[in-house]
Structure formats: C-alpha cells, structure tokens
Amino acid sequence: MRVIVTGANGQVGSALVKLLRAEGTQEVKTITRENCDIADRVLVRRLLGSFQPDLVLHPAAYTYVDQCESDPETAYRINALGTQNLALAAAQVGAAMVYVSTNAVFNGRKATPYYEYDMPDPESVYGRSKLAGEEYVKTLLNRFYIVRTSWVFGPRPTEGKLNFVRRMLQLGDERGAVSVVDDEISNPTYAPDLAAAILQLVQTEAYGLYHLSNEGPTSRYEFAREIFRLGGRSQVKVTPSKLADFPRPTPPLYQSALHNFAAATNLDIRLRPWQEALEEYLRSDR
Ligand SMILES: NC(=O)c1ccc[n+]([C@@H]2O[C@H](COP(=O)([O-])OP(=O)(O)OC[C@H]3O[C@@H](n4cnc5c(N)ncnc54)[C@H](OP(=O)(O)O)[C@@H]3O)[C@@H](O)[C@H]2O)c1
C-alpha cells in the first residue's frame, strides 16, 4: 500500500504518519508546506504522478480561522483549490482519498449535535472554504471519504501553533486565572484517536461522509476546567464568560458538536469519550 499524507507536520497529519509507520505500511510519502504547496496544481500532479499512491490522506489546511476572514483568497486557494488539486491528481492515478473537514461547515444554531445528514450552512470564510473542498472531493472522485471533525488537540512535531489545551495550560501558568466561554459547544478530539479511526475507516471501502470526533459535547469552559484538573493545576481559577464578551473576526459558532452516526451505526467505528483522550494526551505530551 502506497500512501500520501498531506499536512504531515500538523496535528492530524503527524498522527496519521506515526500510525501508518507503526502499522508497517509499505510506503508513506509526506507532504509539508516545505516540499509541496498543495495550492500548486502542477507540483501536486507531478508528485502524485511519480509516487502513484493507492490512498491520499488529506488533513492539510489553512487553519488560521480568524485570518481567513481578512484573507479569503488564501483560505480558498489552500482549502478549496488545494483540495481540488489533490482530488484531480488522485483521480488521475486512481487513488482513493480522505479529506479531513470541519464542524465549521455548520452555522452553529442547532440545539443538538449535528448528524451527517444535517445541511451545512457555513458562516465563516474558513467554513465556506472547507465546504468548497468537500464539493470538489465529491464531484471529482468516486472513492472518497469526507471526515468532519472538531476541536482537535494532539502533539505537533513543529513548534509554533498552540492547540487549545496547550494555550490554556500556558495561560493558567502565567496568570493563575482564565476566563473561558461557556456558550461555545463542540467535541474535543484527540488527533491520534481521529487518525486511528480514519485508518479503520479506509479498510472498509464504505466511501462517503462521516463525523468522527471524540464522544461527548462540552463547552470551552468545561473543557478548560478538565484540562486544569487533569493537568494537575486545579488551583487555576476558571471563570465562565460568553462569546459576545470576546468579539472576533470570525462569526461565533455556538453549538457545533458532531454526532458520529454513520461510522458508528454502519461500521461500528467509535471514538472514546474526550475526557479519556485528554488524560492520555496530558500524560504523554508533557
Ligand atoms: N484544529 C482543529 O481544531 C480542527 C477542527 C476541525 C477540523 N479540523 C480540520 O482538521 C484538519 C487537520 O487539522 P490540524 O489541527 O491537524 O491542523 P494543523 O495542525 O494546522 O495542520 C495543518 C497542516 O497543513 C499544512 N499546510 C497549510 N497550508 C499548506 C499548503 N499550502 N501546502 C501544504 N501544506 C499546507 C500546515 O503547514 P504550516 O504549519 O507550515 O502552515 C500544517 O502542517 C484540517 O483540515 C482542519 O480543517 C481541525
């Protein structure tokens, strides 16, 4: 099996590469921003043409959500056109493809978790650009998996971007108190758990759309409290606040928890509760 992984320095990409190597996958080729800008159509086609993958795993994305609002062209160039480039090249070499998408394709106004059959209605540029990526994958490929996930945390091979867990720990250590919104709700998802579920999914050849997140919706506030409790910092004071208290360029996404209906019902693929995953992350990534 020959597998290409995009975004190999990111949280999900690096978790996929680690698992593939541990499973002894014959050939794994990694795409990072350094060796191939996915927005470069010619380069992407050349790279896939020479490697001839059986499978393309595509978690790479422009994930700076607020910057997407001020720079929509970059968001669409990478998230939509970059995905189009990969889907076209995958079709040309006959590879199946996994596209990692997001809870931000929804408008966040549903009171309960979103199912795969709920209608997307993104309000942010980021969400729209990721949905445009989904459309390319659906129209250009027959053998595809679209995997939507939410609130990803996990080890990252390169320094730089801090995930929510690391950001909370840093703020807690610096200030001893944090204010965290309690009206933004979704499922925290541990990148290695998501990677394992994706690799289970690709064994099934049950192509289609899936919601894969760790089990259990929560608010940022409750998530932060659990981070400090499990991270041995129960002394950090966590005060609840509201999204309206922190105006951001990106429209607020109130309730965007994902319900894993399709993979659980049809394929018996489930992710554990996020609290268990968080505990493992905090133990392993100190
Ligand atoms: N993080 C979340 O909370 C979250 C939630 C829902 C869905 N998702 C989706 O899950 C996927 C993985 O997220 P993640 O947290 O692993 O993201 P991440 O850590 O930000 O990784 C994304 C990777 O893509 C790379 N990349 C960006 N632009 C590129 C380009 N033009 N060419 C090649 N590589 C490029 C980035 O490289 P640089 O670091 O050099 O920019 C980065 O290594 C994304 O598709 C995202 O939309 C994430």
The ligand as an ORCA input file, in Angstrom:
! r2SCAN-3c Opt
* xyz 0 1
  N      -7.571     22.027     14.608
  C      -8.885     21.940     14.805
  O      -9.400     22.284     15.874
  C      -9.777     21.400     13.709
  C     -11.163     21.315     13.927
  C     -11.981     20.811     12.919
  C     -11.418     20.389     11.723
  N     -10.080     20.490     11.535
  C      -9.527     20.061     10.253
  O      -8.614     19.022     10.527
  C      -7.523     19.082      9.632
  C      -6.228     18.973     10.388
  O      -6.162     19.971     11.390
  P      -4.853     20.133     12.268
  O      -5.288     20.619     13.602
  O      -4.004     18.938     12.132
  O      -4.200     21.370     11.500
  P      -2.716     21.906     11.601
  O      -2.045     21.336     12.800
  O      -2.815     23.370     11.431
  O      -2.041     21.249     10.314
  C      -2.335     21.661      9.019
  C      -1.085     21.458      8.217
  O      -1.342     21.835      6.850
  C      -0.187     22.474      6.372
  N      -0.464     23.357      5.254
  C      -1.133     24.530      5.291
  N      -1.143     25.089      4.078
  C      -0.466     24.252      3.245
  C      -0.128     24.307      1.876
  N      -0.495     25.319      1.109
  N       0.578     23.284      1.350
  C       0.964     22.252      2.119
  N       0.685     22.147      3.442
  C      -0.025     23.139      3.997
  C       0.296     23.283      7.562
  O       1.629     23.679      7.391
  P       2.144     25.014      8.140
  O       2.106     24.661      9.613
  O       3.507     25.197      7.586
  O       1.188     26.104      7.795
  C       0.086     22.310      8.709
  O       1.212     21.487      8.930
  C      -7.696     20.355      8.831
  O      -8.153     20.017      7.545
  C      -8.738     21.150      9.572
  O      -9.531     21.903      8.691
  C      -9.244     20.964     12.503
*
